[in-house]
Amino acid sequence: LKDAVQWITQAGGMAVIAHPARYKFSANEEYALFSEFKAHGGRAVEVVTGSHTAAEYVKYAVTAQEFGLAASRGSDFHSPDESHTDLGTLPYLPGGLTPVWELLAERIQ
């Protein structure tokens, strides 16, 4: 994880944990993942995604706040035949979160 975050950061990117509910970690494993990710410079977590439930949106919004991470959302759309959700139908990020695109906008100003 440390190497991956460093490679992304060194290349000018921003490390984001994508669709965390899909990994099926225990609560302790997930806490360790987010702790290590943040410690190594990870910046955001995908809170809203086509594969998350509404309860998982809330869970990862709380996780983002707890770890001081920005939040992203994405449909994970690959094609009309391989998609968890249609383009444009995902809900907005829950309130109180810093959208990852705000961090990106700060870089170009």
Number of C-alpha atoms within 10 A of each C-alpha: 11 13 9 13 22 17 14 15 16 10 9 9 12 18 20 19 17 18 21 19 18 9 9 9 13 9 9 8 11 16 14 13 16 21 13 14 23 18 13 17 15 24 22 25 26 25 30 26 25 19 17 19 12 11 9 17 20 16 13 21 24 17 18 22 14 10 17 14 24 22 27 24 20 18 18 17 15 10 10 10 7 10 14 16 16 14 15 8 9 14 13 10 19 16 8 9 17 18 20 19 12 11 15 12 9 8 8 6 5
